[in-house]
Amino acid sequence: MPVLRIPTPLRVYTNGQSEVTVNGSDISEVLTDLTTQYPAIKPHLFNEGGELRPFVNIFVGENNIKDLQGVSTAIRDGEKLMLIPSIAGG
């Protein structure tokens, strides 16, 4: 199963876990599984319309899914995924 790395600010929604094992053959399925396991994380990833928020970046290996096929990006069993929210500052 793929493993999704959770950034520190979002670990409060995954019971403090830094990595979560998820099921799915593409990013959309993985995110559905993640939000089923940890429903409190959903509003931090998706807007009211159910779309991935623009500041949420998901990497498959070293590639941002925005540079691939978005949430339709296929993944392999055992793939390492990273969830990285953009951080604004001044």
PDB file of N, CA, C and O in Angstrom:
ATOM      1  N   MET A   1       0.823  -1.187   0.000  1.00  0.00           N
ATOM      2  CA  MET A   1       0.000   0.000   0.000  1.00  0.00           C
ATOM      3  C   MET A   1       0.870   1.255   0.000  1.00  0.00           C
ATOM      4  O   MET A   1       1.968   1.255   0.557  1.00  0.00           O
ATOM      5  N   PRO A   2       0.379   2.320  -0.624  1.00  0.00           N
ATOM      6  CA  PRO A   2       1.126   3.581  -0.600  1.00  0.00           C
ATOM      7  C   PRO A   2       1.202   4.157   0.814  1.00  0.00           C
ATOM      8  O   PRO A   2       0.327   3.919   1.647  1.00  0.00           O
ATOM      9  N   VAL A   3       2.254   4.911   1.060  1.00  0.00           N
ATOM     10  CA  VAL A   3       2.439   5.587   2.343  1.00  0.00           C
ATOM     11  C   VAL A   3       2.454   7.091   2.077  1.00  0.00           C
ATOM     12  O   VAL A   3       3.210   7.581   1.239  1.00  0.00           O
ATOM     13  N   LEU A   4       1.603   7.809   2.808  1.00  0.00           N
ATOM     14  CA  LEU A   4       1.484   9.260   2.657  1.00  0.00           C
ATOM     15  C   LEU A   4       2.111   9.934   3.861  1.00  0.00           C
ATOM     16  O   LEU A   4       1.715   9.685   5.000  1.00  0.00           O
ATOM     17  N   ARG A   5       3.090  10.788   3.606  1.00  0.00           N
ATOM     18  CA  ARG A   5       3.752  11.545   4.675  1.00  0.00           C
ATOM     19  C   ARG A   5       2.917  12.776   4.981  1.00  0.00           C
ATOM     20  O   ARG A   5       2.536  13.521   4.078  1.00  0.00           O
ATOM     21  N   ILE A   6       2.636  12.983   6.256  1.00  0.00           N
ATOM     22  CA  ILE A   6       1.783  14.079   6.718  1.00  0.00           C
ATOM     23  C   ILE A   6       2.663  15.171   7.328  1.00  0.00           C
ATOM     24  O   ILE A   6       3.501  14.870   8.178  1.00  0.00           O
ATOM     25  N   PRO A   7       2.493  16.432   6.916  1.00  0.00           N
ATOM     26  CA  PRO A   7       3.306  17.511   7.490  1.00  0.00           C
ATOM     27  C   PRO A   7       2.893  17.791   8.935  1.00  0.00           C
ATOM     28  O   PRO A   7       1.760  17.522   9.333  1.00  0.00           O
ATOM     29  N   THR A   8       3.811  18.326   9.697  1.00  0.00           N
ATOM     30  CA  THR A   8       3.592  18.577  11.127  1.00  0.00           C
ATOM     31  C   THR A   8       2.292  19.334  11.417  1.00  0.00           C
ATOM     32  O   THR A   8       1.562  18.920  12.318  1.00  0.00           O
ATOM     33  N   PRO A   9       1.961  20.420  10.705  1.00  0.00           N
ATOM     34  CA  PRO A   9       0.738  21.157  11.054  1.00  0.00           C
ATOM     35  C   PRO A   9      -0.549  20.344  10.892  1.00  0.00           C
ATOM     36  O   PRO A   9      -1.557  20.664  11.522  1.00  0.00           O
ATOM     37  N   LEU A  10      -0.531  19.302  10.063  1.00  0.00           N
ATOM     38  CA  LEU A  10      -1.740  18.508   9.831  1.00  0.00           C
ATOM     39  C   LEU A  10      -1.784  17.221  10.653  1.00  0.00           C
ATOM     40  O   LEU A  10      -2.777  16.495  10.607  1.00  0.00           O
ATOM     41  N   ARG A  11      -0.736  16.936  11.393  1.00  0.00           N
ATOM     42  CA  ARG A  11      -0.693  15.686  12.170  1.00  0.00           C
ATOM     43  C   ARG A  11      -1.713  15.656  13.292  1.00  0.00           C
ATOM     44  O   ARG A  11      -2.090  14.580  13.757  1.00  0.00           O
ATOM     45  N   VAL A  12      -2.158  16.806  13.728  1.00  0.00           N
ATOM     46  CA  VAL A  12      -3.197  16.864  14.747  1.00  0.00           C
ATOM     47  C   VAL A  12      -4.465  16.159  14.250  1.00  0.00           C
ATOM     48  O   VAL A  12      -5.253  15.667  15.057  1.00  0.00           O
ATOM     49  N   TYR A  13      -4.665  16.107  12.931  1.00  0.00           N
ATOM     50  CA  TYR A  13      -5.846  15.484  12.337  1.00  0.00           C
ATOM     51  C   TYR A  13      -5.625  14.004  12.011  1.00  0.00           C
ATOM     52  O   TYR A  13      -6.563  13.313  11.612  1.00  0.00           O
ATOM     53  N   THR A  14      -4.396  13.514  12.179  1.00  0.00           N
ATOM     54  CA  THR A  14      -4.089  12.097  11.923  1.00  0.00           C
ATOM     55  C   THR A  14      -3.586  11.419  13.201  1.00  0.00           C
ATOM     56  O   THR A  14      -2.765  10.503  13.154  1.00  0.00           O
ATOM     57  N   ASN A  15      -4.091  11.882  14.323  1.00  0.00           N
ATOM     58  CA  ASN A  15      -3.707  11.326  15.630  1.00  0.00           C
ATOM     59  C   ASN A  15      -2.201  11.369  15.854  1.00  0.00           C
ATOM     60  O   ASN A  15      -1.636  10.478  16.488  1.00  0.00           O
ATOM     61  N   GLY A  16      -1.553  12.410  15.331  1.00  0.00           N
ATOM     62  CA  GLY A  16      -0.127  12.607  15.539  1.00  0.00           C
ATOM     63  C   GLY A  16       0.773  11.785  14.626  1.00  0.00           C
ATOM     64  O   GLY A  16       1.997  11.847  14.745  1.00  0.00           O
ATOM     65  N   GLN A  17       0.184  11.022  13.724  1.00  0.00           N
ATOM     66  CA  GLN A  17       0.988  10.180  12.841  1.00  0.00           C
ATOM     67  C   GLN A  17       1.678  11.003  11.756  1.00  0.00           C
ATOM     68  O   GLN A  17       1.067  11.874  11.137  1.00  0.00           O
ATOM     69  N   SER A  18       2.948  10.717  11.537  1.00  0.00           N
ATOM     70  CA  SER A  18       3.698  11.413  10.491  1.00  0.00           C
ATOM     71  C   SER A  18       3.563  10.711   9.141  1.00  0.00           C
ATOM     72  O   SER A  18       3.793  11.322   8.098  1.00  0.00           O
ATOM     73  N   GLU A  19       3.194   9.444   9.159  1.00  0.00           N
ATOM     74  CA  GLU A  19       2.954   8.682   7.933  1.00  0.00           C
ATOM     75  C   GLU A  19       1.689   7.857   8.102  1.00  0.00           C
ATOM     76  O   GLU A  19       1.429   7.292   9.164  1.00  0.00           O
ATOM     77  N   VAL A  20       0.910   7.802   7.027  1.00  0.00           N
ATOM     78  CA  VAL A  20      -0.348   7.073   7.042  1.00  0.00           C
ATOM     79  C   VAL A  20      -0.349   6.127   5.848  1.00  0.00           C
ATOM     80  O   VAL A  20      -0.047   6.530   4.725  1.00  0.00           O
ATOM     81  N   THR A  21      -0.689   4.877   6.100  1.00  0.00           N
ATOM     82  CA  THR A  21      -0.845   3.913   5.009  1.00  0.00           C
ATOM     83  C   THR A  21      -2.227   4.111   4.416  1.00  0.00           C
ATOM     84  O   THR A  21      -3.226   4.146   5.134  1.00  0.00           O
ATOM     85  N   VAL A  22      -2.275   4.242   3.091  1.00  0.00           N
ATOM     86  CA  VAL A  22      -3.532   4.522   2.400  1.00  0.00           C
ATOM     87  C   VAL A  22      -3.723   3.532   1.259  1.00  0.00           C
ATOM     88  O   VAL A  22      -2.765   2.940   0.761  1.00  0.00           O
ATOM     89  N   ASN A  23      -4.969   3.365   0.860  1.00  0.00           N
ATOM     90  CA  ASN A  23      -5.306   2.510  -0.272  1.00  0.00           C
ATOM     91  C   ASN A  23      -5.674   3.374  -1.463  1.00  0.00           C
ATOM     92  O   ASN A  23      -6.210   4.471  -1.309  1.00  0.00           O
ATOM     93  N   GLY A  24      -5.380   2.868  -2.650  1.00  0.00           N
ATOM     94  CA  GLY A  24      -5.792   3.556  -3.862  1.00  0.00           C
ATOM     95  C   GLY A  24      -4.821   3.337  -4.995  1.00  0.00           C
ATOM     96  O   GLY A  24      -3.632   3.097  -4.783  1.00  0.00           O
ATOM     97  N   SER A  25      -5.347   3.424  -6.205  1.00  0.00           N
ATOM     98  CA  SER A  25      -4.500   3.268  -7.389  1.00  0.00           C
ATOM     99  C   SER A  25      -4.174   4.606  -8.033  1.00  0.00           C
ATOM    100  O   SER A  25      -3.356   4.685  -8.949  1.00  0.00           O
ATOM    101  N   ASP A  26      -4.835   5.674  -7.537  1.00  0.00           N
ATOM    102  CA  ASP A  26      -4.499   7.028  -7.994  1.00  0.00           C
ATOM    103  C   ASP A  26      -4.673   7.989  -6.813  1.00  0.00           C
ATOM    104  O   ASP A  26      -5.173   7.605  -5.756  1.00  0.00           O
ATOM    105  N   ILE A  27      -4.264   9.211  -7.004  1.00  0.00           N
ATOM    106  CA  ILE A  27      -4.285  10.195  -5.912  1.00  0.00           C
ATOM    107  C   ILE A  27      -5.707  10.431  -5.403  1.00  0.00           C
ATOM    108  O   ILE A  27      -5.906  10.576  -4.197  1.00  0.00           O
ATOM    109  N   SER A  28      -6.673  10.470  -6.270  1.00  0.00           N
ATOM    110  CA  SER A  28      -8.058  10.680  -5.861  1.00  0.00           C
ATOM    111  C   SER A  28      -8.509   9.593  -4.882  1.00  0.00           C
ATOM    112  O   SER A  28      -9.114   9.897  -3.854  1.00  0.00           O
ATOM    113  N   GLU A  29      -8.220   8.342  -5.194  1.00  0.00           N
ATOM    114  CA  GLU A  29      -8.590   7.232  -4.318  1.00  0.00           C
ATOM    115  C   GLU A  29      -7.837   7.291  -2.994  1.00  0.00           C
ATOM    116  O   GLU A  29      -8.399   6.990  -1.941  1.00  0.00           O
ATOM    117  N   VAL A  30      -6.564   7.677  -3.048  1.00  0.00           N
ATOM    118  CA  VAL A  30      -5.755   7.802  -1.839  1.00  0.00           C
ATOM    119  C   VAL A  30      -6.349   8.878  -0.923  1.00  0.00           C
ATOM    120  O   VAL A  30      -6.454   8.673   0.286  1.00  0.00           O
ATOM    121  N   LEU A  31      -6.736  10.017  -1.493  1.00  0.00           N
ATOM    122  CA  LEU A  31      -7.304  11.095  -0.692  1.00  0.00           C
ATOM    123  C   LEU A  31      -8.661  10.710  -0.124  1.00  0.00           C
ATOM    124  O   LEU A  31      -8.997  11.099   0.994  1.00  0.00           O
ATOM    125  N   THR A  32      -9.434   9.957  -0.873  1.00  0.00           N
ATOM    126  CA  THR A  32     -10.709   9.457  -0.356  1.00  0.00           C
ATOM    127  C   THR A  32     -10.464   8.546   0.831  1.00  0.00           C
ATOM    128  O   THR A  32     -11.157   8.647   1.844  1.00  0.00           O
ATOM    129  N   ASP A  33      -9.484   7.654   0.719  1.00  0.00           N
ATOM    130  CA  ASP A  33      -9.166   6.752   1.821  1.00  0.00           C
ATOM    131  C   ASP A  33      -8.656   7.540   3.033  1.00  0.00           C
ATOM    132  O   ASP A  33      -9.051   7.267   4.167  1.00  0.00           O
ATOM    133  N   LEU A  34      -7.779   8.513   2.787  1.00  0.00           N
ATOM    134  CA  LEU A  34      -7.245   9.325   3.878  1.00  0.00           C
ATOM    135  C   LEU A  34      -8.373  10.031   4.629  1.00  0.00           C
ATOM    136  O   LEU A  34      -8.398  10.012   5.860  1.00  0.00           O
ATOM    137  N   THR A  35      -9.299  10.650   3.909  1.00  0.00           N
ATOM    138  CA  THR A  35     -10.370  11.401   4.559  1.00  0.00           C
ATOM    139  C   THR A  35     -11.431  10.479   5.165  1.00  0.00           C
ATOM    140  O   THR A  35     -12.211  10.915   6.012  1.00  0.00           O
ATOM    141  N   THR A  36     -11.469   9.237   4.751  1.00  0.00           N
ATOM    142  CA  THR A  36     -12.344   8.255   5.401  1.00  0.00           C
ATOM    143  C   THR A  36     -11.732   7.836   6.739  1.00  0.00           C
ATOM    144  O   THR A  36     -12.431   7.712   7.745  1.00  0.00           O
ATOM    145  N   GLN A  37     -10.415   7.621   6.731  1.00  0.00           N
ATOM    146  CA  GLN A  37      -9.724   7.250   7.966  1.00  0.00           C
ATOM    147  C   GLN A  37      -9.680   8.409   8.960  1.00  0.00           C
ATOM    148  O   GLN A  37      -9.816   8.207  10.167  1.00  0.00           O
ATOM    149  N   TYR A  38      -9.491   9.620   8.445  1.00  0.00           N
ATOM    150  CA  TYR A  38      -9.318  10.815   9.285  1.00  0.00           C
ATOM    151  C   TYR A  38     -10.208  11.942   8.755  1.00  0.00           C
ATOM    152  O   TYR A  38      -9.712  12.858   8.099  1.00  0.00           O
ATOM    153  N   PRO A  39     -11.508  11.887   9.030  1.00  0.00           N
ATOM    154  CA  PRO A  39     -12.448  12.883   8.479  1.00  0.00           C
ATOM    155  C   PRO A  39     -12.120  14.338   8.834  1.00  0.00           C
ATOM    156  O   PRO A  39     -12.447  15.242   8.064  1.00  0.00           O
ATOM    157  N   ALA A  40     -11.491  14.575   9.967  1.00  0.00           N
ATOM    158  CA  ALA A  40     -11.203  15.954  10.391  1.00  0.00           C
ATOM    159  C   ALA A  40     -10.208  16.658   9.484  1.00  0.00           C
ATOM    160  O   ALA A  40     -10.124  17.886   9.502  1.00  0.00           O
ATOM    161  N   ILE A  41      -9.445  15.900   8.685  1.00  0.00           N
ATOM    162  CA  ILE A  41      -8.450  16.522   7.798  1.00  0.00           C
ATOM    163  C   ILE A  41      -9.086  17.039   6.505  1.00  0.00           C
ATOM    164  O   ILE A  41      -8.501  17.883   5.825  1.00  0.00           O
ATOM    165  N   LYS A  42     -10.261  16.547   6.164  1.00  0.00           N
ATOM    166  CA  LYS A  42     -10.882  16.873   4.873  1.00  0.00           C
ATOM    167  C   LYS A  42     -11.027  18.364   4.595  1.00  0.00           C
ATOM    168  O   LYS A  42     -10.650  18.801   3.508  1.00  0.00           O
ATOM    169  N   PRO A  43     -11.561  19.182   5.532  1.00  0.00           N
ATOM    170  CA  PRO A  43     -11.704  20.612   5.203  1.00  0.00           C
ATOM    171  C   PRO A  43     -10.379  21.345   5.038  1.00  0.00           C
ATOM    172  O   PRO A  43     -10.350  22.458   4.514  1.00  0.00           O
ATOM    173  N   HIS A  44      -9.305  20.747   5.470  1.00  0.00           N
ATOM    174  CA  HIS A  44      -7.983  21.361   5.312  1.00  0.00           C
ATOM    175  C   HIS A  44      -7.365  21.029   3.950  1.00  0.00           C
ATOM    176  O   HIS A  44      -6.382  21.642   3.534  1.00  0.00           O
ATOM    177  N   LEU A  45      -7.952  20.057   3.273  1.00  0.00           N
ATOM    178  CA  LEU A  45      -7.450  19.647   1.965  1.00  0.00           C
ATOM    179  C   LEU A  45      -8.372  20.050   0.818  1.00  0.00           C
ATOM    180  O   LEU A  45      -7.912  20.339  -0.287  1.00  0.00           O
ATOM    181  N   PHE A  46      -9.684  20.065   1.091  1.00  0.00           N
ATOM    182  CA  PHE A  46     -10.672  20.310   0.042  1.00  0.00           C
ATOM    183  C   PHE A  46     -11.515  21.538   0.352  1.00  0.00           C
ATOM    184  O   PHE A  46     -11.798  21.836   1.513  1.00  0.00           O
ATOM    185  N   ASN A  47     -11.919  22.257  -0.714  1.00  0.00           N
ATOM    186  CA  ASN A  47     -12.818  23.395  -0.528  1.00  0.00           C
ATOM    187  C   ASN A  47     -14.260  22.894  -0.449  1.00  0.00           C
ATOM    188  O   ASN A  47     -14.504  21.689  -0.514  1.00  0.00           O
ATOM    189  N   GLU A  48     -15.209  23.813  -0.310  1.00  0.00           N
ATOM    190  CA  GLU A  48     -16.619  23.458  -0.167  1.00  0.00           C
ATOM    191  C   GLU A  48     -17.158  22.722  -1.392  1.00  0.00           C
ATOM    192  O   GLU A  48     -18.117  21.958  -1.283  1.00  0.00           O
ATOM    193  N   GLY A  49     -16.555  22.943  -2.542  1.00  0.00           N
ATOM    194  CA  GLY A  49     -16.973  22.282  -3.774  1.00  0.00           C
ATOM    195  C   GLY A  49     -16.358  20.906  -3.961  1.00  0.00           C
ATOM    196  O   GLY A  49     -16.603  20.246  -4.971  1.00  0.00           O
ATOM    197  N   GLY A  50     -15.561  20.469  -2.993  1.00  0.00           N
ATOM    198  CA  GLY A  50     -14.948  19.144  -3.085  1.00  0.00           C
ATOM    199  C   GLY A  50     -13.666  19.099  -3.894  1.00  0.00           C
ATOM    200  O   GLY A  50     -13.140  18.020  -4.169  1.00  0.00           O
ATOM    201  N   GLU A  51     -13.156  20.269  -4.279  1.00  0.00           N
ATOM    202  CA  GLU A  51     -11.909  20.321  -5.053  1.00  0.00           C
ATOM    203  C   GLU A  51     -10.720  20.497  -4.121  1.00  0.00           C
ATOM    204  O   GLU A  51     -10.826  21.120  -3.065  1.00  0.00           O
ATOM    205  N   LEU A  52      -9.594  19.940  -4.528  1.00  0.00           N
ATOM    206  CA  LEU A  52      -8.365  20.083  -3.756  1.00  0.00           C
ATOM    207  C   LEU A  52      -8.009  21.563  -3.671  1.00  0.00           C
ATOM    208  O   LEU A  52      -7.993  22.262  -4.684  1.00  0.00           O
ATOM    209  N   ARG A  53      -7.727  22.035  -2.465  1.00  0.00           N
ATOM    210  CA  ARG A  53      -7.389  23.447  -2.288  1.00  0.00           C
ATOM    211  C   ARG A  53      -6.095  23.766  -3.058  1.00  0.00           C
ATOM    212  O   ARG A  53      -5.206  22.918  -3.144  1.00  0.00           O
ATOM    213  N   PRO A  54      -5.985  24.975  -3.615  1.00  0.00           N
ATOM    214  CA  PRO A  54      -4.826  25.321  -4.439  1.00  0.00           C
ATOM    215  C   PRO A  54      -3.495  25.305  -3.686  1.00  0.00           C
ATOM    216  O   PRO A  54      -2.445  25.106  -4.297  1.00  0.00           O
ATOM    217  N   PHE A  55      -3.526  25.510  -2.372  1.00  0.00           N
ATOM    218  CA  PHE A  55      -2.271  25.542  -1.614  1.00  0.00           C
ATOM    219  C   PHE A  55      -1.815  24.161  -1.156  1.00  0.00           C
ATOM    220  O   PHE A  55      -0.772  24.037  -0.513  1.00  0.00           O
ATOM    221  N   VAL A  56      -2.586  23.119  -1.479  1.00  0.00           N
ATOM    222  CA  VAL A  56      -2.212  21.756  -1.105  1.00  0.00           C
ATOM    223  C   VAL A  56      -1.404  21.148  -2.241  1.00  0.00           C
ATOM    224  O   VAL A  56      -1.877  21.056  -3.373  1.00  0.00           O
ATOM    225  N   ASN A  57      -0.184  20.733  -1.929  1.00  0.00           N
ATOM    226  CA  ASN A  57       0.680  20.093  -2.907  1.00  0.00           C
ATOM    227  C   ASN A  57       0.895  18.646  -2.500  1.00  0.00           C
ATOM    228  O   ASN A  57       1.174  18.346  -1.339  1.00  0.00           O
ATOM    229  N   ILE A  58       0.762  17.761  -3.468  1.00  0.00           N
ATOM    230  CA  ILE A  58       0.993  16.341  -3.223  1.00  0.00           C
ATOM    231  C   ILE A  58       2.072  15.883  -4.185  1.00  0.00           C
ATOM    232  O   ILE A  58       1.997  16.113  -5.392  1.00  0.00           O
ATOM    233  N   PHE A  59       3.070  15.235  -3.624  1.00  0.00           N
ATOM    234  CA  PHE A  59       4.182  14.743  -4.418  1.00  0.00           C
ATOM    235  C   PHE A  59       4.173  13.227  -4.473  1.00  0.00           C
ATOM    236  O   PHE A  59       3.948  12.553  -3.467  1.00  0.00           O
ATOM    237  N   VAL A  60       4.421  12.703  -5.661  1.00  0.00           N
ATOM    238  CA  VAL A  60       4.640  11.280  -5.874  1.00  0.00           C
ATOM    239  C   VAL A  60       6.130  11.178  -6.165  1.00  0.00           C
ATOM    240  O   VAL A  60       6.592  11.565  -7.239  1.00  0.00           O
ATOM    241  N   GLY A  61       6.876  10.654  -5.199  1.00  0.00           N
ATOM    242  CA  GLY A  61       8.326  10.715  -5.316  1.00  0.00           C
ATOM    243  C   GLY A  61       8.737  12.178  -5.284  1.00  0.00           C
ATOM    244  O   GLY A  61       8.442  12.879  -4.315  1.00  0.00           O
ATOM    245  N   GLU A  62       9.404  12.644  -6.313  1.00  0.00           N
ATOM    246  CA  GLU A  62       9.843  14.044  -6.371  1.00  0.00           C
ATOM    247  C   GLU A  62       8.974  14.906  -7.274  1.00  0.00           C
ATOM    248  O   GLU A  62       9.286  16.074  -7.506  1.00  0.00           O
ATOM    249  N   ASN A  63       7.877  14.335  -7.790  1.00  0.00           N
ATOM    250  CA  ASN A  63       7.033  15.038  -8.754  1.00  0.00           C
ATOM    251  C   ASN A  63       5.736  15.519  -8.138  1.00  0.00           C
ATOM    252  O   ASN A  63       5.003  14.745  -7.522  1.00  0.00           O
ATOM    253  N   ASN A  64       5.455  16.811  -8.309  1.00  0.00           N
ATOM    254  CA  ASN A  64       4.198  17.387  -7.861  1.00  0.00           C
ATOM    255  C   ASN A  64       3.097  16.891  -8.796  1.00  0.00           C
ATOM    256  O   ASN A  64       3.268  16.895 -10.015  1.00  0.00           O
ATOM    257  N   ILE A  65       1.960  16.462  -8.223  1.00  0.00           N
ATOM    258  CA  ILE A  65       0.883  15.955  -9.082  1.00  0.00           C
ATOM    259  C   ILE A  65       0.352  17.037 -10.016  1.00  0.00           C
ATOM    260  O   ILE A  65      -0.254  16.720 -11.040  1.00  0.00           O
ATOM    261  N   LYS A  66       0.569  18.311  -9.680  1.00  0.00           N
ATOM    262  CA  LYS A  66       0.144  19.406 -10.560  1.00  0.00           C
ATOM    263  C   LYS A  66       0.923  19.392 -11.873  1.00  0.00           C
ATOM    264  O   LYS A  66       0.459  19.925 -12.880  1.00  0.00           O
ATOM    265  N   ASP A  67       2.108  18.782 -11.859  1.00  0.00           N
ATOM    266  CA  ASP A  67       2.918  18.659 -13.071  1.00  0.00           C
ATOM    267  C   ASP A  67       2.668  17.321 -13.770  1.00  0.00           C
ATOM    268  O   ASP A  67       3.235  17.056 -14.830  1.00  0.00           O
ATOM    269  N   LEU A  68       1.824  16.484 -13.179  1.00  0.00           N
ATOM    270  CA  LEU A  68       1.503  15.170 -13.749  1.00  0.00           C
ATOM    271  C   LEU A  68       0.048  15.197 -14.207  1.00  0.00           C
ATOM    272  O   LEU A  68      -0.331  16.054 -15.005  1.00  0.00           O
ATOM    273  N   GLN A  69      -0.764  14.279 -13.716  1.00  0.00           N
ATOM    274  CA  GLN A  69      -2.180  14.224 -14.110  1.00  0.00           C
ATOM    275  C   GLN A  69      -3.114  14.650 -12.978  1.00  0.00           C
ATOM    276  O   GLN A  69      -4.266  14.222 -12.925  1.00  0.00           O
ATOM    277  N   GLY A  70      -2.617  15.490 -12.079  1.00  0.00           N
ATOM    278  CA  GLY A  70      -3.445  15.961 -10.967  1.00  0.00           C
ATOM    279  C   GLY A  70      -3.896  14.807 -10.090  1.00  0.00           C
ATOM    280  O   GLY A  70      -3.127  13.881  -9.835  1.00  0.00           O
ATOM    281  N   VAL A  71      -5.158  14.859  -9.621  1.00  0.00           N
ATOM    282  CA  VAL A  71      -5.651  13.803  -8.743  1.00  0.00           C
ATOM    283  C   VAL A  71      -5.854  12.488  -9.478  1.00  0.00           C
ATOM    284  O   VAL A  71      -6.097  11.460  -8.846  1.00  0.00           O
ATOM    285  N   SER A  72      -5.760  12.506 -10.803  1.00  0.00           N
ATOM    286  CA  SER A  72      -5.849  11.269 -11.594  1.00  0.00           C
ATOM    287  C   SER A  72      -4.502  10.577 -11.734  1.00  0.00           C
ATOM    288  O   SER A  72      -4.419   9.524 -12.366  1.00  0.00           O
ATOM    289  N   THR A  73      -3.449  11.140 -11.161  1.00  0.00           N
ATOM    290  CA  THR A  73      -2.116  10.559 -11.244  1.00  0.00           C
ATOM    291  C   THR A  73      -2.114   9.157 -10.642  1.00  0.00           C
ATOM    292  O   THR A  73      -2.479   8.968  -9.482  1.00  0.00           O
ATOM    293  N   ALA A  74      -1.703   8.189 -11.435  1.00  0.00           N
ATOM    294  CA  ALA A  74      -1.649   6.801 -10.974  1.00  0.00           C
ATOM    295  C   ALA A  74      -0.476   6.603 -10.021  1.00  0.00           C
ATOM    296  O   ALA A  74       0.567   7.242 -10.159  1.00  0.00           O
ATOM    297  N   ILE A  75      -0.659   5.721  -9.065  1.00  0.00           N
ATOM    298  CA  ILE A  75       0.415   5.396  -8.132  1.00  0.00           C
ATOM    299  C   ILE A  75       0.545   3.878  -8.027  1.00  0.00           C
ATOM    300  O   ILE A  75      -0.390   3.127  -8.304  1.00  0.00           O
ATOM    301  N   ARG A  76       1.729   3.462  -7.620  1.00  0.00           N
ATOM    302  CA  ARG A  76       2.015   2.031  -7.476  1.00  0.00           C
ATOM    303  C   ARG A  76       1.965   1.644  -6.004  1.00  0.00           C
ATOM    304  O   ARG A  76       2.089   2.484  -5.113  1.00  0.00           O
ATOM    305  N   ASP A  77       1.784   0.373  -5.781  1.00  0.00           N
ATOM    306  CA  ASP A  77       1.815  -0.154  -4.420  1.00  0.00           C
ATOM    307  C   ASP A  77       3.176   0.131  -3.807  1.00  0.00           C
ATOM    308  O   ASP A  77       4.203  -0.086  -4.451  1.00  0.00           O
ATOM    309  N   GLY A  78       3.196   0.609  -2.588  1.00  0.00           N
ATOM    310  CA  GLY A  78       4.446   0.917  -1.906  1.00  0.00           C
ATOM    311  C   GLY A  78       5.014   2.285  -2.230  1.00  0.00           C
ATOM    312  O   GLY A  78       6.073   2.653  -1.720  1.00  0.00           O
ATOM    313  N   GLU A  79       4.321   3.045  -3.075  1.00  0.00           N
ATOM    314  CA  GLU A  79       4.784   4.388  -3.469  1.00  0.00           C
ATOM    315  C   GLU A  79       4.850   5.304  -2.245  1.00  0.00           C
ATOM    316  O   GLU A  79       4.016   5.211  -1.345  1.00  0.00           O
ATOM    317  N   LYS A  80       5.846   6.186  -2.224  1.00  0.00           N
ATOM    318  CA  LYS A  80       5.986   7.182  -1.172  1.00  0.00           C
ATOM    319  C   LYS A  80       5.355   8.484  -1.661  1.00  0.00           C
ATOM    320  O   LYS A  80       5.735   9.016  -2.704  1.00  0.00           O
ATOM    321  N   LEU A  81       4.402   8.981  -0.906  1.00  0.00           N
ATOM    322  CA  LEU A  81       3.695  10.203  -1.251  1.00  0.00           C
ATOM    323  C   LEU A  81       3.925  11.223  -0.149  1.00  0.00           C
ATOM    324  O   LEU A  81       4.088  10.861   1.016  1.00  0.00           O
ATOM    325  N   MET A  82       3.937  12.501  -0.516  1.00  0.00           N
ATOM    326  CA  MET A  82       4.107  13.570   0.470  1.00  0.00           C
ATOM    327  C   MET A  82       3.013  14.616   0.277  1.00  0.00           C
ATOM    328  O   MET A  82       2.722  15.037  -0.842  1.00  0.00           O
ATOM    329  N   LEU A  83       2.428  15.015   1.372  1.00  0.00           N
ATOM    330  CA  LEU A  83       1.436  16.073   1.395  1.00  0.00           C
ATOM    331  C   LEU A  83       2.137  17.306   1.954  1.00  0.00           C
ATOM    332  O   LEU A  83       2.622  17.301   3.085  1.00  0.00           O
ATOM    333  N   ILE A  84       2.181  18.364   1.143  1.00  0.00           N
ATOM    334  CA  ILE A  84       2.915  19.568   1.559  1.00  0.00           C
ATOM    335  C   ILE A  84       2.049  20.789   1.302  1.00  0.00           C
ATOM    336  O   ILE A  84       1.862  21.181   0.150  1.00  0.00           O
ATOM    337  N   PRO A  85       1.515  21.399   2.365  1.00  0.00           N
ATOM    338  CA  PRO A  85       0.757  22.627   2.165  1.00  0.00           C
ATOM    339  C   PRO A  85       1.697  23.796   1.924  1.00  0.00           C
ATOM    340  O   PRO A  85       2.761  23.883   2.537  1.00  0.00           O
ATOM    341  N   SER A  86       1.304  24.691   1.032  1.00  0.00           N
ATOM    342  CA  SER A  86       2.091  25.910   0.811  1.00  0.00           C
ATOM    343  C   SER A  86       1.976  26.779   2.038  1.00  0.00           C
ATOM    344  O   SER A  86       0.938  26.799   2.701  1.00  0.00           O
ATOM    345  N   ILE A  87       3.037  27.495   2.341  1.00  0.00           N
ATOM    346  CA  ILE A  87       3.039  28.385   3.494  1.00  0.00           C
ATOM    347  C   ILE A  87       3.317  29.800   3.009  1.00  0.00           C
ATOM    348  O   ILE A  87       4.317  30.060   2.339  1.00  0.00           O
ATOM    349  N   ALA A  88       2.422  30.700   3.358  1.00  0.00           N
ATOM    350  CA  ALA A  88       2.604  32.105   2.979  1.00  0.00           C
ATOM    351  C   ALA A  88       3.265  32.846   4.119  1.00  0.00           C
ATOM    352  O   ALA A  88       3.082  32.516   5.291  1.00  0.00           O
ATOM    353  N   GLY A  89       4.013  33.821   3.764  1.00  0.00           N
ATOM    354  CA  GLY A  89       4.679  34.609   4.800  1.00  0.00           C
ATOM    355  C   GLY A  89       5.023  35.990   4.276  1.00  0.00           C
ATOM    356  O   GLY A  89       4.798  36.312   3.109  1.00  0.00           O
ATOM    357  N   GLY A  90       5.556  36.770   5.143  1.00  0.00           N
ATOM    358  CA  GLY A  90       5.862  38.124   4.707  1.00  0.00           C
ATOM    359  C   GLY A  90       7.161  38.605   5.213  1.00  0.00           C
ATOM    360  O   GLY A  90       7.555  39.736   4.926  1.00  0.00           O
TER     361      GLY A  90
END
